[in-house]
Amino acid sequence: MHTNRILNIRKKRFWASVLLVQFFLFYFLSKSETAIAFFKQLFEAKKYFHQLIFSEIPFSAGDVFYVLIVISLIYLILNLFKKQKRQKSAVFILIFLNIFYFIYQIFWGMLYFQAPILDKLPQEDVTVLEAKSLSLKYLKLCIDDRNQVSEDKNGIFEIKDLKQIQAAILGQQSKLPKTFSNKKNTLINDFKPSLFKNVMSYTGILGYYNPFTAEAQFNSQLPATYLPFTLAHESAHQLGFAREQEANFIGFLIGKNSKNKSLKYSTDLFALKSLLTFVSVSDTTFVNKIISNYSTKMARDRKNERLFVKNHQGLLDDFFLISNNLFLKSNQQEGNITYSYFTQMLIKYERTKP
C-alpha cells in the first residue's frame, strides 16, 4: 500500500512536470514564425478529413464529447475526496489535462499567433468621421436588403431555408480575396445546431468552433438577423482563422457579396451595428439618429433582437462574459470588446475599394 502511494506521487509529479513543460514549449513556439507556419500547414493538411469525418454524424459530436469530459472530470474530482481513490484520480486528471492541452494547441491554439490581417490593410488610423460616413452607407444597404428577404406573420425577418444559406457561405469561401486568405475551403457542410442552445441563449454565445471535431456550432434559437452572419463567422474558424475579430472580418467578406439575400442582410446589419458601436463612444446623438432612420421593417427586427436579449439576461450571461473575456485576452485578443478591432478592419478595407 505504501509502495503504491509513493508510485502515485511520482506519477503526479511526472505528469505535472510534463504539463509545465508543455506550457513553456508552446509559449516559445508561439514566438517562432517557422513553428507557426508548421501549425498552419498542419491545420490545412488535416481540416478536410477532420470535417469530413464529423460531418457524417447527424448531431453535434463535439457537444457530446464535452458532456462526457465534464461528467468524467466531475467523477474524478469527487474521488479526490475519497482517501483510497485520491491519488489515482489526481494522476488521471493530470494525464487528461496533458492530452487535452496538447491536442488543443496543435489543432487550434497555435493558430492564434498567425500574422494579423490588419497588417495587410492601410496603416493610417481610422476616424470617427469615416465610421459615420460608412454608417450612412450601410444603413442604406440594410434598408435595401431588408426589402428583399422573407418575414413571418408578425413582420419579422425569418429564414426560409438555412441549408441554402450554409451552401452560399461555403461557395463564397472560394471567392475570398487572396490578399486576406490563401486558405483552402473544403465545401463540406459541417454546421451543427448546438445541443446547448438553451444555455447559449442565456450566456450571449451565438456560436463556437469545436477544435476537436472541426464542427461549426450555432445556437438555433437566435433571432434570424443574427444567424446567417454567425454561420459565416464560424465558417471562417473552420477555414483556419482563429482570432474572433478576424473571423468577423472574414465572415463579413463571405457575406457582403453573397447572392443569398438573407446572408447579405445579416452581414450588412452586423457591419452597421459594429460601426454604430464604434461611433457611440464619442457621439450617441448620431447613433440614435441612424437608429431612428431604420426602416419600419428593420425597426421590427431590432425590437425582436432586444426582446430576445431581455428574455435571456441573467447571472450566466455575466459569468460567461467574464470567462470569455479572460480566454480571449490570454490568446492576444481584445476580449469581448471586439467591435473596435473589426471596425478598424472594415473601415480600412472600405478605403481600398474604388
C-alpha positions in Angstrom: 0.0 0.0 0.0 2.8 2.4 0.9 4.6 1.5 -2.3 1.5 2.3 -4.4 1.2 5.6 -2.7 4.8 6.5 -3.4 4.4 5.4 -7.0 1.3 7.5 -7.5 3.0 10.6 -6.0 5.8 10.1 -8.5 3.3 9.8 -11.3 1.7 13.0 -10.2 5.0 14.9 -10.2 5.8 13.5 -13.6 2.6 14.5 -15.3 2.6 17.9 -13.5 6.1 18.4 -14.8 5.1 17.4 -18.4 2.2 19.9 -18.3 4.5 22.7 -17.1 7.0 21.8 -19.9 4.1 22.0 -22.4 3.2 25.4 -21.2 6.7 26.7 -21.8 7.2 24.7 -25.0 4.1 26.2 -26.7 4.9 29.6 -25.4 8.3 29.6 -27.1 6.8 28.0 -30.2 4.3 30.9 -30.4 7.3 33.2 -30.8 8.7 31.3 -33.8 7.4 32.2 -37.3 8.7 28.8 -38.5 6.7 27.0 -35.9 3.5 29.0 -36.6 3.9 28.2 -40.3 4.2 24.5 -39.5 1.0 24.5 -37.4 -0.8 26.4 -40.2 0.2 23.7 -42.7 -0.8 21.0 -40.3 -4.3 22.6 -40.0 -4.5 22.8 -43.8 -3.5 19.2 -44.2 -6.0 17.8 -41.7 -9.0 20.0 -42.0 -10.7 18.3 -45.0 -10.6 14.8 -43.4 -11.3 16.3 -39.9 -14.5 18.0 -41.1 -15.5 15.1 -43.4 -15.4 12.5 -40.5 -17.6 14.5 -38.1 -19.9 16.0 -40.8 -21.3 12.5 -41.3 -22.6 12.4 -37.7 -26.1 13.9 -37.7 -25.8 15.6 -34.3 -23.2 17.7 -32.6 -20.5 15.2 -31.7 -18.4 17.9 -30.1 -21.2 18.7 -27.6 -21.4 15.1 -26.7 -17.7 15.0 -26.3 -17.7 17.9 -23.9 -20.6 16.4 -21.9 -18.6 13.2 -21.5 -15.5 15.1 -20.4 -17.4 17.1 -17.8 -19.0 14.0 -16.4 -15.7 12.2 -16.2 -14.0 15.2 -14.6 -16.7 15.5 -12.0 -16.4 11.8 -11.2 -12.6 12.2 -10.8 -12.9 15.4 -8.7 -15.3 13.7 -6.4 -12.9 10.8 -6.0 -10.3 13.3 -4.7 -12.3 13.4 -1.5 -12.1 9.6 -1.1 -8.9 8.6 0.6 -8.5 5.3 -1.3 -9.1 6.8 -4.7 -7.5 10.2 -4.2 -4.0 9.5 -5.6 -5.2 7.7 -8.8 -7.8 10.3 -9.5 -5.2 13.0 -9.3 -3.0 11.2 -11.7 -5.9 10.6 -14.2 -6.8 14.3 -14.0 -3.2 15.4 -14.8 -3.0 12.9 -17.7 -6.2 14.2 -19.1 -5.1 17.8 -18.8 -1.9 17.0 -20.7 -3.7 15.2 -23.5 -6.4 17.9 -23.8 -3.9 20.8 -23.8 -1.6 19.1 -26.3 -4.4 18.3 -28.8 -5.9 21.7 -28.4 -2.6 23.5 -29.1 -1.6 21.5 -32.1 -5.1 21.6 -33.7 -6.0 25.1 -32.9 -4.3 27.1 -30.2 -1.2 28.0 -32.2 -3.3 29.5 -35.0 -4.0 32.5 -32.7 -0.4 33.6 -33.4 -0.7 33.9 -37.2 0.2 37.3 -38.7 -2.7 39.7 -38.1 -4.9 40.5 -41.1 -4.8 44.1 -40.0 -1.2 44.2 -41.2 -2.4 43.7 -44.7 -4.6 46.8 -44.7 -3.7 50.5 -44.9 -1.9 51.6 -41.7 -3.4 55.1 -41.2 -5.6 55.4 -38.2 -9.3 55.2 -38.7 -11.5 58.2 -37.7 -15.0 58.6 -36.3 -15.9 60.6 -39.4 -15.1 57.6 -41.6 -17.2 55.4 -39.4 -20.1 57.9 -39.6 -19.9 58.0 -43.4 -19.9 54.2 -43.6 -22.8 54.0 -41.2 -24.9 56.0 -43.6 -23.8 53.7 -46.4 -24.6 50.5 -44.5 -27.9 51.9 -43.3 -29.0 52.3 -47.0 -27.7 48.8 -47.8 -29.6 47.3 -44.9 -32.8 49.0 -45.8 -32.5 47.7 -49.4 -31.5 44.2 -48.1 -34.5 44.1 -45.8 -36.9 44.7 -48.6 -35.7 41.6 -50.4 -36.0 39.0 -47.6 -38.8 37.0 -46.1 -40.7 37.8 -43.0 -43.1 36.0 -40.7 -46.7 36.8 -39.9 -45.6 39.4 -37.4 -43.5 41.2 -40.0 -40.1 40.0 -38.5 -37.3 38.7 -40.7 -37.3 34.9 -41.0 -35.1 32.3 -42.7 -36.9 30.0 -45.1 -34.0 27.7 -45.9 -31.0 27.5 -43.6 -29.3 24.9 -45.9 -29.3 27.4 -48.7 -27.5 29.9 -46.5 -25.0 27.3 -45.5 -24.3 26.4 -49.1 -23.9 30.1 -50.0 -21.3 30.5 -47.3 -19.3 27.5 -48.5 -19.5 28.8 -52.0 -18.3 32.3 -51.1 -15.3 30.9 -49.2 -13.6 30.2 -52.5 -14.1 33.8 -53.6 -12.3 35.4 -50.7 -9.7 37.9 -51.8 -6.2 36.3 -51.9 -4.9 39.3 -50.1 -6.6 38.2 -47.0 -6.9 34.4 -47.4 -4.9 31.7 -49.1 -6.7 29.0 -47.1 -8.5 26.2 -49.0 -12.2 25.7 -48.5 -13.5 22.1 -48.1 -17.1 22.6 -49.4 -18.1 20.3 -46.5 -21.3 21.3 -44.7 -20.2 20.8 -41.1 -22.6 23.3 -39.4 -24.3 21.8 -36.4 -27.0 23.2 -34.1 -25.6 23.0 -30.6 -27.2 20.7 -28.0 -26.6 23.5 -25.5 -28.8 26.1 -27.3 -30.8 27.0 -24.1 -27.6 27.6 -22.2 -26.1 29.5 -25.1 -29.1 31.8 -25.2 -28.5 32.8 -21.5 -24.8 33.3 -22.0 -24.7 35.5 -25.1 -22.8 32.9 -27.1 -24.1 32.9 -30.7 -21.9 30.0 -31.9 -18.5 28.4 -31.5 -15.9 26.3 -33.3 -15.0 23.0 -31.8 -11.3 22.4 -32.5 -11.6 18.7 -31.5 -14.3 17.8 -34.0 -14.0 20.8 -36.5 -17.7 21.4 -36.2 -19.2 24.9 -36.5 -21.7 25.0 -33.7 -24.5 27.6 -33.7 -27.4 28.5 -31.4 -30.6 27.6 -33.3 -32.7 29.8 -31.0 -31.0 33.0 -32.3 -33.1 35.7 -33.9 -32.9 35.3 -37.7 -30.9 38.6 -38.0 -28.0 37.0 -36.0 -28.0 33.5 -37.5 -26.6 33.9 -41.1 -23.6 36.0 -40.1 -22.9 33.7 -37.1 -22.6 30.8 -39.5 -20.3 32.9 -41.8 -18.2 33.7 -38.7 -17.9 30.1 -37.6 -17.1 29.0 -41.1 -14.1 31.4 -41.0 -12.9 29.5 -38.0 -13.2 26.3 -40.0 -11.0 27.8 -42.7 -8.3 28.4 -40.0 -8.9 32.0 -38.8 -8.6 31.7 -35.0 -8.9 35.2 -33.8 -12.5 36.3 -33.1 -12.1 39.7 -34.7 -10.6 38.2 -37.9 -13.3 35.6 -38.1 -15.7 38.5 -38.0 -13.9 40.2 -40.9 -13.7 37.0 -43.0 -17.3 36.3 -42.2 -18.1 39.9 -43.4 -16.2 39.2 -46.7 -18.1 36.0 -47.1 -21.5 37.6 -46.7 -21.2 41.0 -48.2 -21.2 40.0 -51.8 -23.4 36.9 -51.4 -26.3 36.5 -53.8 -28.2 35.0 -50.8 -30.3 37.9 -49.6 -30.7 36.6 -46.1 -26.9 36.2 -45.6 -26.2 39.6 -47.1 -28.8 41.3 -44.9 -27.4 39.7 -41.7 -23.9 40.6 -42.7 -24.6 44.2 -43.6 -26.6 44.6 -40.4 -23.6 43.3 -38.4 -21.4 45.8 -40.1 -23.8 48.6 -39.4 -24.2 47.7 -35.7 -20.4 47.4 -35.3 -19.9 50.9 -36.9 -22.6 52.4 -34.6 -21.0 50.8 -31.5 -17.6 52.3 -32.6 -19.2 55.8 -33.0 -21.3 55.6 -29.8 -18.2 56.1 -27.7 -18.0 59.7 -28.9 -21.4 60.6 -30.4 -24.5 58.9 -29.1 -26.7 61.5 -30.8 -25.5 60.4 -34.2 -26.1 56.8 -33.3 -29.7 57.5 -32.2 -30.3 59.4 -35.4 -29.2 56.5 -37.5 -31.4 54.1 -35.5 -34.4 56.4 -35.8 -33.9 56.2 -39.6 -34.2 52.4 -39.7 -36.9 51.3 -42.0 -40.1 50.1 -40.3 -39.1 46.5 -41.2 -35.6 46.9 -39.7 -37.2 48.5 -36.6 -39.3 45.4 -36.1 -36.2 43.2 -36.4 -34.3 45.4 -33.9 -37.2 45.1 -31.4 -37.2 41.4 -31.8 -33.4 41.2 -31.1 -33.8 43.4 -28.0 -36.7 41.2 -26.7 -34.5 38.1 -27.2 -31.7 39.6 -25.2 -34.0 40.9 -22.5 -35.6 37.4 -22.1 -32.2 35.8 -21.7 -30.4 38.0 -19.3 -29.1 36.6 -16.1 -26.1 35.5 -14.0 -24.9 33.1 -16.6 -24.5 35.9 -19.1 -22.3 37.8 -16.7 -20.2 34.7 -15.8 -19.6 33.8 -19.4 -18.8 37.4 -20.3 -16.0 37.4 -17.8 -14.7 34.0 -18.5 -14.7 34.5 -22.3 -13.0 37.9 -21.8 -10.2 36.2 -19.9 -9.9 33.5 -22.6 -9.7 36.0 -25.4 -7.1 38.1 -23.7 -5.0 35.0 -23.0 -4.8 34.5 -26.7 -3.7 38.0 -27.5 -7.2 39.3 -28.4 -9.1 42.3 -27.2 -11.6 40.4 -25.0 -15.3 40.9 -25.6 -14.8 44.4 -27.0 -14.1 43.2 -30.5 -16.2 45.7 -32.4 -13.4 48.3 -32.4 -10.8 45.9 -34.0 -13.3 44.6 -36.5 -14.5 48.2 -37.3 -10.9 49.2 -38.0 -10.5 46.4 -40.5 -13.9 47.2 -42.1 -13.1 50.9 -42.5 -9.6 50.2 -43.8 -11.0 47.6 -46.2 -13.5 50.2 -47.5 -10.6 52.5 -48.2 -9.2 50.0 -50.6 -12.3 49.9 -52.7 -12.6 52.1 -55.8 
